[in-house]
Amino acid sequence: MTSEKTDAIVIRQVDFSESSRVVTFFSRDFGKFAALAKGAKRLRGPFDAALDLLSCCRVVFIRKSAGTLNLLTEARLNSRFRPASGELLRVYGGYYVAELLDGLTEDFDVAPSLYDLALSTLNFLSDPKTHLPSILIQFEVQFLREIGLLPNLSACSVCGDDIHLDHKYAHWVTQGGLLCSRCRHEEYSGNSVQAGTIQTLREISECDTGVFVDGQISGSQLIECHRLAVSSIVQAMGRKPSTLRYLQIQ
Ligand SMILES: [Zn+2]
């Protein structure tokens, strides 16, 4: 048993007993992990308000062997996720970040860049001057890139020919790639993708994590980028993220 320290975002909470909760964190140094927070439900519990959903905190926990719950011993609030009042869509945007981190990462799979992406996305969501759909699409694309599930945007998945932005392509969801018109047959169901969308996806995926791209994306490309990212997310999760129904991106 070792005591570990890290910065972490609270991505899920489940009641465990009358006074305790199991809290799932996404941390900078250990990836995702769950820990028992004894007394977390008490009014003046040992963790104060550090464990609100999407709060970022400095935590200390005792790491147990696989199959046994880790134990949270300290949690100190670094920052709270607090979008401007009345901005419910931004709150749901934060829940979406948490749902993807929870659903598409493995316990103790260390990914500091994913942590940085999540934290900067929460910060963008908290700033009322930012464009909500652009933030979410940037998060989706860079998230897929970080977990290795972003479709290959430079070559056809079947023939391997380079992608030319003056040709027509489709997104082949099950193979996680693009198909040129010569390779697009009935058996490969796929949605058409505009060249401008491929270009936009490339630009977002080549950006550093958390660098906010805004003002460049036209309405129809926003929708297509989002549709393509969601198809890849659904394919990986085996279901549609439940928070998506509150986030009508258009
Ligand atoms: Zn091809």
py3Dmol code that shows the C-alpha trace and the ligand (Angstrom):
import py3Dmol

protein = """\
ATOM      1  CA  MET A   1       0.000   0.000   0.000  1.00  0.00           C
ATOM      2  CA  THR A   2       1.410   3.327  -1.021  1.00  0.00           C
ATOM      3  CA  SER A   3       0.174   6.830  -0.467  1.00  0.00           C
ATOM      4  CA  GLU A   4      -0.031   8.790  -3.741  1.00  0.00           C
ATOM      5  CA  LYS A   5      -0.513  12.489  -4.492  1.00  0.00           C
ATOM      6  CA  THR A   6      -1.849  14.071  -7.658  1.00  0.00           C
ATOM      7  CA  ASP A   7      -4.050  16.772  -9.169  1.00  0.00           C
ATOM      8  CA  ALA A   8      -7.380  15.324 -10.281  1.00  0.00           C
ATOM      9  CA  ILE A   9     -10.793  16.218 -11.684  1.00  0.00           C
ATOM     10  CA  VAL A  10     -13.899  14.670 -10.093  1.00  0.00           C
ATOM     11  CA  ILE A  11     -15.722  12.889 -12.946  1.00  0.00           C
ATOM     12  CA  ARG A  12     -18.256  10.715 -11.093  1.00  0.00           C
ATOM     13  CA  GLN A  13     -19.749  10.195  -7.656  1.00  0.00           C
ATOM     14  CA  VAL A  14     -21.721   7.230  -6.373  1.00  0.00           C
ATOM     15  CA  ASP A  15     -23.187   6.881  -2.887  1.00  0.00           C
ATOM     16  CA  PHE A  16     -21.518   4.078  -0.966  1.00  0.00           C
ATOM     17  CA  SER A  17     -23.120   4.253   2.476  1.00  0.00           C
ATOM     18  CA  GLU A  18     -25.016   6.777   4.596  1.00  0.00           C
ATOM     19  CA  SER A  19     -21.933   8.913   4.999  1.00  0.00           C
ATOM     20  CA  SER A  20     -19.480   7.826   2.299  1.00  0.00           C
ATOM     21  CA  ARG A  21     -19.123   8.027  -1.463  1.00  0.00           C
ATOM     22  CA  VAL A  22     -17.063   6.365  -4.130  1.00  0.00           C
ATOM     23  CA  VAL A  23     -15.528   9.154  -6.195  1.00  0.00           C
ATOM     24  CA  THR A  24     -14.042   8.613  -9.643  1.00  0.00           C
ATOM     25  CA  PHE A  25     -11.196  10.958 -10.557  1.00  0.00           C
ATOM     26  CA  PHE A  26      -9.307  11.659 -13.721  1.00  0.00           C
ATOM     27  CA  SER A  27      -5.834  12.588 -12.533  1.00  0.00           C
ATOM     28  CA  ARG A  28      -2.728  14.039 -14.101  1.00  0.00           C
ATOM     29  CA  ASP A  29      -0.335  11.386 -12.814  1.00  0.00           C
ATOM     30  CA  PHE A  30      -2.439   8.210 -12.631  1.00  0.00           C
ATOM     31  CA  GLY A  31      -5.212   8.573 -15.218  1.00  0.00           C
ATOM     32  CA  LYS A  32      -8.639   7.449 -14.052  1.00  0.00           C
ATOM     33  CA  PHE A  33      -9.187   5.833 -10.661  1.00  0.00           C
ATOM     34  CA  ALA A  34     -11.969   5.438  -8.119  1.00  0.00           C
ATOM     35  CA  ALA A  35     -11.514   5.895  -4.381  1.00  0.00           C
ATOM     36  CA  LEU A  36     -13.673   5.563  -1.299  1.00  0.00           C
ATOM     37  CA  ALA A  37     -14.206   8.960   0.342  1.00  0.00           C
ATOM     38  CA  LYS A  38     -15.242   8.197   3.906  1.00  0.00           C
ATOM     39  CA  GLY A  39     -17.455  10.852   5.457  1.00  0.00           C
ATOM     40  CA  ALA A  40     -17.827  12.700   2.127  1.00  0.00           C
ATOM     41  CA  LYS A  41     -21.602  13.019   2.543  1.00  0.00           C
ATOM     42  CA  ARG A  42     -21.399  14.633   5.971  1.00  0.00           C
ATOM     43  CA  LEU A  43     -22.103  18.360   6.080  1.00  0.00           C
ATOM     44  CA  ARG A  44     -18.735  19.192   7.574  1.00  0.00           C
ATOM     45  CA  GLY A  45     -16.929  16.162   6.244  1.00  0.00           C
ATOM     46  CA  PRO A  46     -13.162  15.763   5.916  1.00  0.00           C
ATOM     47  CA  PHE A  47     -13.110  16.905   2.281  1.00  0.00           C
ATOM     48  CA  ASP A  48     -15.230  20.076   2.533  1.00  0.00           C
ATOM     49  CA  ALA A  49     -16.484  21.028  -0.909  1.00  0.00           C
ATOM     50  CA  ALA A  50     -13.484  19.673  -2.804  1.00  0.00           C
ATOM     51  CA  LEU A  51     -15.389  16.727  -4.224  1.00  0.00           C
ATOM     52  CA  ASP A  52     -18.126  18.463  -6.234  1.00  0.00           C
ATOM     53  CA  LEU A  53     -18.538  17.068  -9.729  1.00  0.00           C
ATOM     54  CA  LEU A  54     -15.885  18.538 -12.084  1.00  0.00           C
ATOM     55  CA  SER A  55     -13.958  20.240  -9.298  1.00  0.00           C
ATOM     56  CA  CYS A  56     -10.214  20.080  -9.713  1.00  0.00           C
ATOM     57  CA  CYS A  57      -8.398  19.176  -6.522  1.00  0.00           C
ATOM     58  CA  ARG A  58      -5.132  18.049  -5.027  1.00  0.00           C
ATOM     59  CA  VAL A  59      -5.745  14.580  -3.653  1.00  0.00           C
ATOM     60  CA  VAL A  60      -3.879  12.064  -1.540  1.00  0.00           C
ATOM     61  CA  PHE A  61      -5.013   8.455  -1.727  1.00  0.00           C
ATOM     62  CA  ILE A  62      -3.879   5.020  -0.686  1.00  0.00           C
ATOM     63  CA  ARG A  63      -3.538   2.845  -3.717  1.00  0.00           C
ATOM     64  CA  LYS A  64      -4.739  -0.681  -3.083  1.00  0.00           C
ATOM     65  CA  SER A  65      -4.183  -3.800  -5.113  1.00  0.00           C
ATOM     66  CA  ALA A  66      -6.445  -4.396  -8.132  1.00  0.00           C
ATOM     67  CA  GLY A  67      -9.979  -5.369  -7.158  1.00  0.00           C
ATOM     68  CA  THR A  68      -9.884  -3.448  -3.851  1.00  0.00           C
ATOM     69  CA  LEU A  69     -11.176   0.103  -3.512  1.00  0.00           C
ATOM     70  CA  ASN A  70      -8.521   2.791  -3.196  1.00  0.00           C
ATOM     71  CA  LEU A  71      -8.922   5.048  -0.168  1.00  0.00           C
ATOM     72  CA  LEU A  72      -9.043   8.821  -0.389  1.00  0.00           C
ATOM     73  CA  THR A  73      -7.289  10.454   2.562  1.00  0.00           C
ATOM     74  CA  GLU A  74      -7.074  14.142   1.538  1.00  0.00           C
ATOM     75  CA  ALA A  75      -8.685  16.428  -1.036  1.00  0.00           C
ATOM     76  CA  ARG A  76      -7.974  20.134  -1.313  1.00  0.00           C
ATOM     77  CA  LEU A  77      -9.877  22.242  -3.827  1.00  0.00           C
ATOM     78  CA  ASN A  78      -7.782  23.832  -6.601  1.00  0.00           C
ATOM     79  CA  SER A  79     -10.642  25.190  -8.693  1.00  0.00           C
ATOM     80  CA  ARG A  80     -14.338  24.661  -9.052  1.00  0.00           C
ATOM     81  CA  PHE A  81     -16.162  24.243 -12.379  1.00  0.00           C
ATOM     82  CA  ARG A  82     -18.447  27.218 -12.400  1.00  0.00           C
ATOM     83  CA  PRO A  83     -19.863  28.412 -15.730  1.00  0.00           C
ATOM     84  CA  ALA A  84     -21.577  31.813 -15.703  1.00  0.00           C
ATOM     85  CA  SER A  85     -24.994  31.633 -14.069  1.00  0.00           C
ATOM     86  CA  GLY A  86     -27.822  30.478 -16.289  1.00  0.00           C
ATOM     87  CA  GLU A  87     -25.457  28.795 -18.737  1.00  0.00           C
ATOM     88  CA  LEU A  88     -26.938  25.340 -18.387  1.00  0.00           C
ATOM     89  CA  LEU A  89     -25.574  24.174 -21.751  1.00  0.00           C
ATOM     90  CA  ARG A  90     -22.049  24.836 -20.512  1.00  0.00           C
ATOM     91  CA  VAL A  91     -22.751  22.759 -17.419  1.00  0.00           C
ATOM     92  CA  TYR A  92     -23.859  19.913 -19.694  1.00  0.00           C
ATOM     93  CA  GLY A  93     -20.705  20.498 -21.740  1.00  0.00           C
ATOM     94  CA  GLY A  94     -18.743  19.765 -18.565  1.00  0.00           C
ATOM     95  CA  TYR A  95     -20.803  16.607 -17.927  1.00  0.00           C
ATOM     96  CA  TYR A  96     -19.975  15.518 -21.488  1.00  0.00           C
ATOM     97  CA  VAL A  97     -16.233  15.897 -20.759  1.00  0.00           C
ATOM     98  CA  ALA A  98     -16.691  13.774 -17.619  1.00  0.00           C
ATOM     99  CA  GLU A  99     -18.729  11.122 -19.447  1.00  0.00           C
ATOM    100  CA  LEU A 100     -16.115  10.655 -22.181  1.00  0.00           C
ATOM    101  CA  LEU A 101     -13.261  10.476 -19.663  1.00  0.00           C
ATOM    102  CA  ASP A 102     -15.184   7.923 -17.632  1.00  0.00           C
ATOM    103  CA  GLY A 103     -16.413   5.852 -20.568  1.00  0.00           C
ATOM    104  CA  LEU A 104     -13.377   5.779 -22.826  1.00  0.00           C
ATOM    105  CA  THR A 105     -10.348   5.490 -20.550  1.00  0.00           C
ATOM    106  CA  GLU A 106      -9.045   2.596 -18.459  1.00  0.00           C
ATOM    107  CA  ASP A 107      -8.151   2.720 -14.765  1.00  0.00           C
ATOM    108  CA  PHE A 108      -4.571   3.842 -14.107  1.00  0.00           C
ATOM    109  CA  ASP A 109      -3.865   4.394 -17.796  1.00  0.00           C
ATOM    110  CA  VAL A 110      -1.640   7.465 -17.399  1.00  0.00           C
ATOM    111  CA  ALA A 111      -2.411  10.280 -19.873  1.00  0.00           C
ATOM    112  CA  PRO A 112      -1.327  13.732 -18.660  1.00  0.00           C
ATOM    113  CA  SER A 113      -2.194  15.315 -22.017  1.00  0.00           C
ATOM    114  CA  LEU A 114      -5.777  14.075 -21.651  1.00  0.00           C
ATOM    115  CA  TYR A 115      -5.927  15.610 -18.180  1.00  0.00           C
ATOM    116  CA  ASP A 116      -4.616  18.924 -19.539  1.00  0.00           C
ATOM    117  CA  LEU A 117      -7.161  18.813 -22.381  1.00  0.00           C
ATOM    118  CA  ALA A 118     -10.030  18.178 -19.965  1.00  0.00           C
ATOM    119  CA  LEU A 119      -8.931  20.934 -17.595  1.00  0.00           C
ATOM    120  CA  SER A 120      -8.496  23.518 -20.339  1.00  0.00           C
ATOM    121  CA  THR A 121     -11.881  22.532 -21.824  1.00  0.00           C
ATOM    122  CA  LEU A 122     -13.537  23.129 -18.433  1.00  0.00           C
ATOM    123  CA  ASN A 123     -11.808  26.521 -18.253  1.00  0.00           C
ATOM    124  CA  PHE A 124     -13.021  27.457 -21.749  1.00  0.00           C
ATOM    125  CA  LEU A 125     -16.538  26.359 -20.820  1.00  0.00           C
ATOM    126  CA  SER A 126     -16.401  28.645 -17.768  1.00  0.00           C
ATOM    127  CA  ASP A 127     -15.556  31.684 -19.883  1.00  0.00           C
ATOM    128  CA  PRO A 128     -18.826  33.206 -21.200  1.00  0.00           C
ATOM    129  CA  LYS A 129     -17.043  34.851 -24.151  1.00  0.00           C
ATOM    130  CA  THR A 130     -16.109  31.547 -25.791  1.00  0.00           C
ATOM    131  CA  HIS A 131     -18.139  29.785 -28.493  1.00  0.00           C
ATOM    132  CA  LEU A 132     -19.653  26.655 -26.926  1.00  0.00           C
ATOM    133  CA  PRO A 133     -19.943  24.423 -30.068  1.00  0.00           C
ATOM    134  CA  SER A 134     -16.322  25.179 -31.044  1.00  0.00           C
ATOM    135  CA  ILE A 135     -15.100  24.231 -27.558  1.00  0.00           C
ATOM    136  CA  LEU A 136     -16.978  20.931 -27.636  1.00  0.00           C
ATOM    137  CA  ILE A 137     -15.815  20.015 -31.138  1.00  0.00           C
ATOM    138  CA  GLN A 138     -12.233  20.845 -30.289  1.00  0.00           C
ATOM    139  CA  PHE A 139     -12.544  18.657 -27.204  1.00  0.00           C
ATOM    140  CA  GLU A 140     -14.060  15.743 -29.168  1.00  0.00           C
ATOM    141  CA  VAL A 141     -11.431  15.825 -31.910  1.00  0.00           C
ATOM    142  CA  GLN A 142      -8.443  16.228 -29.597  1.00  0.00           C
ATOM    143  CA  PHE A 143      -9.843  13.646 -27.188  1.00  0.00           C
ATOM    144  CA  LEU A 144     -10.118  11.115 -30.049  1.00  0.00           C
ATOM    145  CA  ARG A 145      -6.594  12.009 -31.115  1.00  0.00           C
ATOM    146  CA  GLU A 146      -5.235  11.460 -27.600  1.00  0.00           C
ATOM    147  CA  ILE A 147      -6.888   8.042 -27.195  1.00  0.00           C
ATOM    148  CA  GLY A 148      -5.811   6.997 -30.708  1.00  0.00           C
ATOM    149  CA  LEU A 149      -9.289   6.856 -32.261  1.00  0.00           C
ATOM    150  CA  LEU A 150      -9.271   9.885 -34.543  1.00  0.00           C
ATOM    151  CA  PRO A 151      -9.860   8.689 -38.126  1.00  0.00           C
ATOM    152  CA  ASN A 152      -6.813   8.850 -40.378  1.00  0.00           C
ATOM    153  CA  LEU A 153      -7.270  12.172 -42.218  1.00  0.00           C
ATOM    154  CA  SER A 154      -4.398  11.803 -44.675  1.00  0.00           C
ATOM    155  CA  ALA A 155      -5.065   8.568 -46.614  1.00  0.00           C
ATOM    156  CA  CYS A 156      -7.960   6.400 -47.846  1.00  0.00           C
ATOM    157  CA  SER A 157      -8.491   3.455 -45.463  1.00  0.00           C
ATOM    158  CA  VAL A 158      -8.729   0.925 -48.314  1.00  0.00           C
ATOM    159  CA  CYS A 159      -6.371   1.908 -51.141  1.00  0.00           C
ATOM    160  CA  GLY A 160      -4.061   4.112 -49.065  1.00  0.00           C
ATOM    161  CA  ASP A 161      -4.088   6.953 -51.605  1.00  0.00           C
ATOM    162  CA  ASP A 162      -3.488  10.438 -50.215  1.00  0.00           C
ATOM    163  CA  ILE A 163      -6.556  12.473 -49.364  1.00  0.00           C
ATOM    164  CA  HIS A 164      -7.015  15.291 -51.902  1.00  0.00           C
ATOM    165  CA  LEU A 165      -9.262  18.035 -50.703  1.00  0.00           C
ATOM    166  CA  ASP A 166     -10.843  18.474 -54.170  1.00  0.00           C
ATOM    167  CA  HIS A 167     -12.150  14.860 -54.179  1.00  0.00           C
ATOM    168  CA  LYS A 168     -15.154  13.319 -52.428  1.00  0.00           C
ATOM    169  CA  TYR A 169     -14.806  11.164 -49.305  1.00  0.00           C
ATOM    170  CA  ALA A 170     -16.920   9.256 -46.825  1.00  0.00           C
ATOM    171  CA  HIS A 171     -16.293   8.403 -43.167  1.00  0.00           C
ATOM    172  CA  TRP A 172     -16.035   4.630 -42.707  1.00  0.00           C
ATOM    173  CA  VAL A 173     -16.979   4.451 -39.043  1.00  0.00           C
ATOM    174  CA  THR A 174     -16.243   0.813 -38.237  1.00  0.00           C
ATOM    175  CA  GLN A 175     -12.733   1.033 -39.669  1.00  0.00           C
ATOM    176  CA  GLY A 176     -12.118   4.487 -38.228  1.00  0.00           C
ATOM    177  CA  GLY A 177     -11.063   6.101 -41.485  1.00  0.00           C
ATOM    178  CA  LEU A 178     -11.961   7.886 -44.705  1.00  0.00           C
ATOM    179  CA  LEU A 179     -12.908   6.222 -47.978  1.00  0.00           C
ATOM    180  CA  CYS A 180     -12.265   7.664 -51.441  1.00  0.00           C
ATOM    181  CA  SER A 181     -15.050   7.505 -54.033  1.00  0.00           C
ATOM    182  CA  ARG A 182     -13.377   4.611 -55.897  1.00  0.00           C
ATOM    183  CA  CYS A 183     -13.290   2.485 -52.754  1.00  0.00           C
ATOM    184  CA  ARG A 184     -16.715   3.457 -51.515  1.00  0.00           C
ATOM    185  CA  HIS A 185     -18.976   0.464 -52.136  1.00  0.00           C
ATOM    186  CA  GLU A 186     -22.378  -0.478 -50.844  1.00  0.00           C
ATOM    187  CA  GLU A 187     -20.952  -2.749 -48.157  1.00  0.00           C
ATOM    188  CA  TYR A 188     -19.002   0.081 -46.556  1.00  0.00           C
ATOM    189  CA  SER A 189     -21.748   2.245 -45.188  1.00  0.00           C
ATOM    190  CA  GLY A 190     -20.416   5.711 -44.554  1.00  0.00           C
ATOM    191  CA  ASN A 191     -21.469   9.339 -44.374  1.00  0.00           C
ATOM    192  CA  SER A 192     -20.129  11.765 -46.962  1.00  0.00           C
ATOM    193  CA  VAL A 193     -17.619  14.276 -45.616  1.00  0.00           C
ATOM    194  CA  GLN A 194     -16.959  17.663 -47.229  1.00  0.00           C
ATOM    195  CA  ALA A 195     -13.378  18.583 -48.061  1.00  0.00           C
ATOM    196  CA  GLY A 196     -13.665  21.680 -45.877  1.00  0.00           C
ATOM    197  CA  THR A 197     -14.601  19.469 -42.934  1.00  0.00           C
ATOM    198  CA  ILE A 198     -11.544  17.249 -43.443  1.00  0.00           C
ATOM    199  CA  GLN A 199      -9.400  20.387 -43.550  1.00  0.00           C
ATOM    200  CA  THR A 200     -11.007  21.721 -40.346  1.00  0.00           C
ATOM    201  CA  LEU A 201     -10.544  18.375 -38.586  1.00  0.00           C
ATOM    202  CA  ARG A 202      -6.884  18.396 -39.580  1.00  0.00           C
ATOM    203  CA  GLU A 203      -6.414  21.913 -38.241  1.00  0.00           C
ATOM    204  CA  ILE A 204      -8.052  21.094 -34.915  1.00  0.00           C
ATOM    205  CA  SER A 205      -6.179  17.818 -34.541  1.00  0.00           C
ATOM    206  CA  GLU A 206      -2.847  19.508 -35.284  1.00  0.00           C
ATOM    207  CA  CYS A 207      -3.438  22.193 -32.633  1.00  0.00           C
ATOM    208  CA  ASP A 208      -1.787  21.787 -29.274  1.00  0.00           C
ATOM    209  CA  THR A 209      -4.051  20.416 -26.590  1.00  0.00           C
ATOM    210  CA  GLY A 210      -6.264  23.124 -25.221  1.00  0.00           C
ATOM    211  CA  VAL A 211      -5.383  25.803 -27.777  1.00  0.00           C
ATOM    212  CA  PHE A 212      -8.715  27.292 -28.538  1.00  0.00           C
ATOM    213  CA  VAL A 213      -9.656  27.531 -32.218  1.00  0.00           C
ATOM    214  CA  ASP A 214     -12.555  29.837 -32.850  1.00  0.00           C
ATOM    215  CA  GLY A 215     -14.130  31.901 -35.554  1.00  0.00           C
ATOM    216  CA  GLN A 216     -12.789  29.724 -38.381  1.00  0.00           C
ATOM    217  CA  ILE A 217     -15.412  27.032 -38.466  1.00  0.00           C
ATOM    218  CA  SER A 218     -18.518  27.525 -40.605  1.00  0.00           C
ATOM    219  CA  GLY A 219     -21.885  26.270 -39.370  1.00  0.00           C
ATOM    220  CA  SER A 220     -22.153  23.290 -41.717  1.00  0.00           C
ATOM    221  CA  GLN A 221     -18.574  22.218 -40.982  1.00  0.00           C
ATOM    222  CA  LEU A 222     -19.209  22.436 -37.261  1.00  0.00           C
ATOM    223  CA  ILE A 223     -22.111  20.028 -37.662  1.00  0.00           C
ATOM    224  CA  GLU A 224     -20.129  17.635 -39.883  1.00  0.00           C
ATOM    225  CA  CYS A 225     -17.056  17.656 -37.612  1.00  0.00           C
ATOM    226  CA  HIS A 226     -19.322  16.950 -34.650  1.00  0.00           C
ATOM    227  CA  ARG A 227     -21.193  14.177 -36.513  1.00  0.00           C
ATOM    228  CA  LEU A 228     -17.956  12.477 -37.511  1.00  0.00           C
ATOM    229  CA  ALA A 229     -16.496  12.748 -34.006  1.00  0.00           C
ATOM    230  CA  VAL A 230     -19.703  11.419 -32.429  1.00  0.00           C
ATOM    231  CA  SER A 231     -19.791   8.420 -34.837  1.00  0.00           C
ATOM    232  CA  SER A 232     -16.272   7.500 -33.691  1.00  0.00           C
ATOM    233  CA  ILE A 233     -17.196   8.022 -30.026  1.00  0.00           C
ATOM    234  CA  VAL A 234     -20.362   5.889 -30.337  1.00  0.00           C
ATOM    235  CA  GLN A 235     -18.381   3.151 -32.103  1.00  0.00           C
ATOM    236  CA  ALA A 236     -15.819   3.119 -29.269  1.00  0.00           C
ATOM    237  CA  MET A 237     -18.308   3.358 -26.367  1.00  0.00           C
ATOM    238  CA  GLY A 238     -20.891   1.019 -27.833  1.00  0.00           C
ATOM    239  CA  ARG A 239     -23.599   3.602 -27.135  1.00  0.00           C
ATOM    240  CA  LYS A 240     -24.377   7.262 -27.572  1.00  0.00           C
ATOM    241  CA  PRO A 241     -23.103   9.419 -24.666  1.00  0.00           C
ATOM    242  CA  SER A 242     -26.202  10.236 -22.617  1.00  0.00           C
ATOM    243  CA  THR A 243     -25.258  13.913 -22.105  1.00  0.00           C
ATOM    244  CA  LEU A 244     -25.344  14.470 -25.891  1.00  0.00           C
ATOM    245  CA  ARG A 245     -29.105  14.753 -25.909  1.00  0.00           C
ATOM    246  CA  TYR A 246     -28.801  18.039 -23.981  1.00  0.00           C
ATOM    247  CA  LEU A 247     -26.147  19.420 -26.312  1.00  0.00           C
ATOM    248  CA  GLN A 248     -27.812  20.148 -29.619  1.00  0.00           C
ATOM    249  CA  ILE A 249     -24.847  21.337 -31.666  1.00  0.00           C
ATOM    250  CA  GLN A 250     -25.836  23.334 -34.716  1.00  0.00           C
TER     251      GLN A 250
END
"""
ligand_1 = """\
1
ZN
Zn -9.472 4.486 -51.778
"""
view = py3Dmol.view(width=600, height=400)
view.addModel(protein, "pdb")
view.setStyle({"model": 0}, {"cartoon": {"style": "trace"}})
view.addModel(ligand_1, "xyz")
view.setStyle({"model": 1}, {"stick": {}})
view.zoomTo()
view.show()
